[in-house]
């Protein structure tokens, strides 16, 4: 069995890279997300100006936020800042993968923070979403 070390400020390295598993965007995933965020816009279920249904633009946000989980056990943290750029619509049938890199880590008011940049692409390499998030890590 693979053991994942606990994510700590000391263990985390600037420049460290992460890759998510591939996520298949299904109509069921789109419907479940719409229900979860209570946003039932018709574009998610019918035609849209993009030629068919599309997913909520933040559907794949958790994939980027969970990048660190591919290498570490992440016990808790506080999302201090999140930035997203929605480049292309997310469509049913797409397979998407996120890649990210730790671009900074710092301490502020005796609290450790990490900053991760990410890109989410489809199988053809088309960028769907890019962004950056800052997370405060809790110490033991």
MARTOR-940775 format. One line per field, with one value per residue: residue number from 1; residue in one letter; x, y, z of N, C-alpha, C in turn. Coordinates in nm, 2 decimals, decimal comma. Example, Ala and Ser with C-alpha at 12.3 -4.5 7.8 and 13.67 -1.06 7.14 Angstrom:
% MARTOR-940775
seq c(1/2)
type c(A/S)
n_east c(1,32/1,28)
n_north c(-0,57/-0,22)
n_up c(0,78/0,71)
ca_east c(1,23/1,37)
ca_north c(-0,45/-0,11)
ca_up c(0,78/0,71)
c_east c(1,32/1,29)
c_north c(-0,33/0,00)
c_up c(0,78/0,79)
END
This chain:
% MARTOR-940775
seq c(1/2/3/4/5/6/7/8/9/10/11/12/13/14/15/16/17/18/19/20/21/22/23/24/25/26/27/28/29/30/31/32/33/34/35/36/37/38/39/40/41/42/43/44/45/46/47/48/49/50/51/52/53/54/55/56/57/58/59/60/61/62/63/64/65/66/67/68/69/70/71/72/73/74/75/76/77/78/79/80/81/82/83/84/85/86/87/88/89/90/91/92/93/94/95/96/97/98/99/100/101/102/103/104/105/106/107/108/109/110/111/112/113/114/115/116/117/118/119/120/121/122/123/124/125/126/127/128/129/130/131/132/133/134/135/136/137/138/139/140)
type c(X/X/X/X/X/X/X/X/X/X/X/X/X/X/X/X/X/X/X/X/X/X/X/X/X/X/X/X/X/X/X/X/X/X/X/X/X/X/X/X/X/X/X/X/X/X/X/X/X/X/X/X/X/X/X/X/X/X/X/X/X/X/X/X/X/X/X/X/X/X/X/X/X/X/X/X/X/X/X/X/X/X/X/X/X/X/X/X/X/X/X/X/X/X/X/X/X/X/X/X/X/X/X/X/X/X/X/X/X/X/X/X/X/X/X/X/X/X/X/X/X/X/X/X/X/X/X/X/X/X/X/X/X/X/X/X/X/X/X/X)
n_east c(0,08/0,05/0,20/0,11/0,28/0,22/0,10/0,30/0,42/0,69/0,77/0,67/0,77/0,87/0,81/0,74/0,55/0,22/-0,02/-0,35/-0,59/-0,76/-1,07/-1,39/-1,63/-1,96/-2,31/-2,45/-2,27/-2,27/-2,53/-2,55/-2,37/-2,49/-2,71/-2,59/-2,48/-2,70/-2,78/-2,95/-2,93/-3,05/-2,86/-2,70/-2,84/-2,97/-2,97/-2,70/-2,54/-2,30/-2,33/-2,48/-2,53/-2,35/-2,11/-2,12/-1,90/-1,72/-1,71/-1,49/-1,32/-1,27/-1,11/-0,86/-0,81/-0,77/-0,52/-0,29/-0,35/-0,27/-0,02/0,02/-0,12/-0,37/-0,46/-0,61/-0,70/-0,72/-0,89/-0,76/-0,75/-0,87/-0,84/-0,98/-0,97/-1,18/-1,15/-1,24/-1,55/-1,68/-1,76/-2,01/-1,88/-1,62/-1,28/-1,09/-0,80/-0,60/-0,31/-0,06/0,15/0,35/0,40/0,48/0,56/0,49/0,51/0,28/0,18/0,26/0,15/0,14/0,15/0,06/0,10/-0,05/-0,04/-0,25/-0,35/-0,62/-0,69/-0,84/-0,84/-0,71/-0,54/-0,64/-0,68/-0,90/-0,96/-0,77/-0,58/-0,52/-0,45/-0,45/-0,36/-0,40/-0,21/-0,28/-0,11/0,01)
n_north c(-0,12/0,22/0,49/0,81/1,10/1,35/1,67/1,94/2,26/2,27/2,05/2,09/2,21/2,49/2,50/2,24/2,00/1,89/1,65/1,58/1,31/1,19/1,33/1,24/1,42/1,40/1,39/1,34/1,42/1,69/1,76/1,68/1,86/2,11/2,08/2,08/2,33/2,48/2,59/2,60/2,66/2,68/2,62/2,42/2,19/2,19/2,33/2,56/2,88/2,79/2,57/2,32/2,15/2,28/2,26/2,39/2,66/2,62/2,36/2,19/2,29/2,17/1,96/2,09/2,20/1,97/1,88/1,85/1,62/1,40/1,34/1,39/1,35/1,56/1,73/1,96/2,30/2,65/2,82/3,10/3,27/3,27/3,24/3,24/3,17/3,13/2,97/2,81/2,65/2,39/2,07/1,80/1,47/1,54/1,47/1,56/1,70/1,83/2,03/2,14/2,37/2,45/2,78/2,96/2,99/3,11/3,28/3,45/3,66/3,46/3,24/2,96/2,97/2,85/2,88/2,80/2,75/2,66/2,47/2,35/2,11/1,97/1,64/1,69/1,89/2,14/2,44/2,47/2,59/2,81/2,91/3,03/2,96/3,03/2,90/2,86/2,67/2,45/2,41/2,15)
n_up c(0,00/-0,08/0,10/0,18/0,26/0,52/0,42/0,48/0,57/0,58/0,44/0,18/-0,14/-0,33/-0,67/-0,70/-0,87/-0,97/-1,08/-1,18/-1,16/-1,46/-1,54/-1,64/-1,79/-1,74/-1,83/-1,59/-1,39/-1,44/-1,39/-1,11/-1,00/-1,07/-0,90/-0,65/-0,63/-0,66/-0,91/-1,18/-1,45/-1,79/-1,99/-1,90/-1,94/-2,18/-2,50/-2,57/-2,64/-2,72/-2,87/-2,79/-2,47/-2,18/-1,91/-1,57/-1,52/-1,30/-1,25/-1,26/-1,07/-0,81/-0,89/-0,95/-0,70/-0,55/-0,63/-0,48/-0,33/-0,47/-0,40/-0,13/0,21/0,30/0,56/0,66/0,57/0,48/0,24/0,11/-0,11/-0,44/-0,79/-1,10/-1,45/-1,71/-1,99/-2,21/-2,29/-2,09/-2,18/-2,20/-2,21/-2,24/-2,14/-1,88/-1,74/-1,47/-1,41/-1,20/-1,02/-0,74/-0,67/-0,48/-0,14/0,19/0,50/0,70/0,95/1,13/1,02/0,79/0,43/0,10/-0,25/-0,55/-0,90/-1,17/-1,45/-1,64/-1,88/-2,18/-2,34/-2,59/-2,53/-2,52/-2,34/-2,08/-1,83/-1,63/-1,35/-1,01/-0,67/-0,33/-0,02/0,32/0,54/0,80/1,11/1,32)
ca_east c(0,00/0,13/0,18/0,12/0,32/0,13/0,15/0,34/0,49/0,83/0,79/0,63/0,88/0,84/0,84/0,68/0,44/0,12/-0,11/-0,47/-0,65/-0,85/-1,21/-1,48/-1,75/-2,08/-2,44/-2,49/-2,18/-2,32/-2,66/-2,52/-2,30/-2,59/-2,79/-2,50/-2,46/-2,83/-2,77/-3,01/-2,94/-3,09/-2,75/-2,64/-2,93/-3,03/-2,88/-2,64/-2,48/-2,17/-2,36/-2,51/-2,51/-2,21/-2,11/-2,09/-1,76/-1,64/-1,73/-1,36/-1,24/-1,22/-1,00/-0,74/-0,79/-0,72/-0,40/-0,19/-0,39/-0,21/0,11/0,02/-0,24/-0,39/-0,56/-0,69/-0,64/-0,82/-0,87/-0,74/-0,77/-0,88/-0,86/-1,00/-0,99/-1,25/-1,10/-1,33/-1,66/-1,66/-1,88/-2,03/-1,80/-1,47/-1,20/-1,01/-0,69/-0,54/-0,17/-0,03/0,28/0,36/0,48/0,53/0,51/0,54/0,44/0,22/0,13/0,29/0,06/0,20/0,06/0,11/0,03/-0,05/-0,10/-0,29/-0,42/-0,70/-0,70/-0,90/-0,74/-0,64/-0,45/-0,70/-0,69/-1,03/-0,95/-0,64/-0,60/-0,42/-0,52/-0,36/-0,42/-0,33/-0,20/-0,29/0,00/-0,04)
ca_north c(0,00/0,35/0,58/0,95/1,19/1,46/1,79/2,04/2,38/2,24/1,95/2,15/2,28/2,57/2,44/2,11/1,99/1,79/1,62/1,51/1,20/1,24/1,34/1,24/1,51/1,33/1,47/1,32/1,51/1,83/1,77/1,68/1,99/2,21/2,07/2,11/2,48/2,54/2,67/2,52/2,74/2,58/2,59/2,30/2,07/2,20/2,40/2,69/2,95/2,72/2,45/2,21/2,18/2,30/2,25/2,51/2,68/2,58/2,21/2,12/2,36/2,08/1,88/2,17/2,21/1,84/1,83/1,80/1,49/1,30/1,31/1,41/1,36/1,70/1,73/2,08/2,43/2,75/2,89/3,24/3,34/3,18/3,32/3,15/3,23/3,03/2,99/2,74/2,58/2,25/2,00/1,66/1,38/1,57/1,41/1,68/1,68/1,95/2,02/2,26/2,39/2,55/2,89/3,04/2,96/3,22/3,29/3,58/3,66/3,33/3,13/2,92/2,97/2,80/2,94/2,70/2,79/2,54/2,47/2,23/2,09/1,85/1,54/1,74/1,99/2,27/2,49/2,50/2,68/2,83/2,99/3,03/2,96/3,05/2,82/2,86/2,53/2,44/2,34/2,06)
ca_up c(0,00/-0,09/0,21/0,15/0,37/0,55/0,37/0,58/0,51/0,57/0,34/0,05/-0,21/-0,44/-0,80/-0,69/-0,97/-0,94/-1,19/-1,13/-1,25/-1,56/-1,50/-1,75/-1,77/-1,78/-1,80/-1,45/-1,31/-1,46/-1,31/-0,97/-0,97/-1,07/-0,78/-0,54/-0,62/-0,68/-1,03/-1,28/-1,58/-1,90/-2,07/-1,85/-1,97/-2,31/-2,60/-2,53/-2,75/-2,75/-2,95/-2,70/-2,32/-2,12/-1,76/-1,49/-1,54/-1,18/-1,23/-1,24/-0,97/-0,71/-0,94/-0,93/-0,55/-0,49/-0,69/-0,38/-0,28/-0,55/-0,34/0,01/0,29/0,33/0,67/0,66/0,53/0,46/0,11/0,14/-0,23/-0,56/-0,91/-1,22/-1,59/-1,78/-2,13/-2,31/-2,22/-2,05/-2,24/-2,17/-2,29/-2,23/-2,04/-1,84/-1,64/-1,42/-1,38/-1,12/-0,96/-0,63/-0,72/-0,37/0,00/0,27/0,63/0,73/1,09/1,18/0,95/0,66/0,31/-0,02/-0,37/-0,66/-1,03/-1,24/-1,58/-1,67/-2,02/-2,23/-2,39/-2,70/-2,48/-2,52/-2,21/-2,04/-1,71/-1,56/-1,23/-0,90/-0,54/-0,21/0,09/0,45/0,59/0,95/1,17/1,42)
c_east c(0,09/0,09/0,20/0,17/0,22/0,19/0,18/0,41/0,63/0,86/0,77/0,75/0,82/0,89/0,79/0,56/0,35/0,03/-0,23/-0,50/-0,73/-1,00/-1,30/-1,61/-1,87/-2,20/-2,48/-2,40/-2,23/-2,44/-2,64/-2,46/-2,40/-2,68/-2,71/-2,49/-2,59/-2,83/-2,82/-3,03/-2,97/-2,97/-2,68/-2,72/-2,98/-2,92/-2,82/-2,58/-2,35/-2,20/-2,38/-2,50/-2,37/-2,22/-2,09/-1,94/-1,67/-1,65/-1,59/-1,27/-1,19/-1,11/-0,87/-0,71/-0,74/-0,59/-0,30/-0,22/-0,33/-0,07/0,11/-0,12/-0,26/-0,50/-0,65/-0,62/-0,75/-0,79/-0,87/-0,78/-0,78/-0,91/-0,88/-1,02/-1,06/-1,23/-1,20/-1,44/-1,63/-1,78/-1,89/-1,94/-1,65/-1,41/-1,10/-0,91/-0,63/-0,39/-0,14/0,11/0,28/0,45/0,53/0,48/0,57/0,46/0,40/0,15/0,14/0,21/0,13/0,10/0,14/0,03/0,05/-0,11/-0,14/-0,35/-0,50/-0,73/-0,78/-0,79/-0,66/-0,54/-0,51/-0,72/-0,84/-1,04/-0,81/-0,67/-0,49/-0,50/-0,41/-0,44/-0,33/-0,33/-0,20/-0,17/-0,07/-0,06)
c_north c(0,12/0,44/0,72/1,03/1,30/1,59/1,89/2,15/2,34/2,14/2,00/2,23/2,36/2,51/2,29/2,10/1,87/1,77/1,54/1,39/1,27/1,23/1,34/1,32/1,44/1,42/1,45/1,41/1,65/1,85/1,77/1,81/2,10/2,20/2,11/2,26/2,56/2,64/2,58/2,59/2,64/2,54/2,46/2,17/2,08/2,27/2,53/2,76/2,89/2,60/2,33/2,24/2,20/2,28/2,38/2,53/2,63/2,43/2,14/2,19/2,26/1,99/1,96/2,18/2,09/1,79/1,78/1,67/1,38/1,26/1,32/1,38/1,50/1,71/1,84/2,20/2,53/2,82/3,04/3,32/3,24/3,27/3,21/3,23/3,11/3,06/2,93/2,67/2,44/2,17/1,86/1,58/1,42/1,49/1,52/1,64/1,82/1,93/2,15/2,26/2,49/2,66/2,98/2,97/3,07/3,21/3,44/3,57/3,52/3,21/3,09/2,92/2,91/2,86/2,84/2,76/2,66/2,57/2,34/2,23/1,97/1,75/1,59/1,85/2,13/2,32/2,53/2,61/2,69/2,92/2,97/3,03/2,96/2,98/2,84/2,72/2,54/2,36/2,25/2,13)
c_up c(0,00/0,03/0,16/0,27/0,39/0,48/0,48/0,51/0,49/0,46/0,20/-0,01/-0,32/-0,57/-0,81/-0,79/-0,93/-1,07/-1,14/-1,21/-1,36/-1,51/-1,63/-1,71/-1,83/-1,76/-1,65/-1,36/-1,32/-1,38/-1,16/-0,92/-0,97/-0,95/-0,66/-0,52/-0,64/-0,79/-1,14/-1,41/-1,69/-1,99/-2,02/-1,89/-2,11/-2,40/-2,53/-2,65/-2,79/-2,83/-2,86/-2,56/-2,28/-1,97/-1,70/-1,50/-1,42/-1,16/-1,19/-1,14/-0,86/-0,76/-0,92/-0,78/-0,49/-0,55/-0,59/-0,32/-0,36/-0,49/-0,19/0,08/0,33/0,43/0,67/0,61/0,51/0,33/0,14/0,01/-0,34/-0,68/-1,02/-1,34/-1,67/-1,93/-2,23/-2,23/-2,20/-2,10/-2,20/-2,27/-2,29/-2,12/-2,01/-1,73/-1,60/-1,39/-1,30/-1,06/-0,85/-0,67/-0,60/-0,24/0,09/0,41/0,65/0,86/1,15/1,13/0,82/0,55/0,20/-0,14/-0,49/-0,78/-1,09/-1,37/-1,60/-1,82/-2,06/-2,29/-2,51/-2,66/-2,49/-2,37/-2,18/-1,93/-1,67/-1,44/-1,13/-0,77/-0,43/-0,09/0,21/0,50/0,75/1,00/1,28/1,56)
END
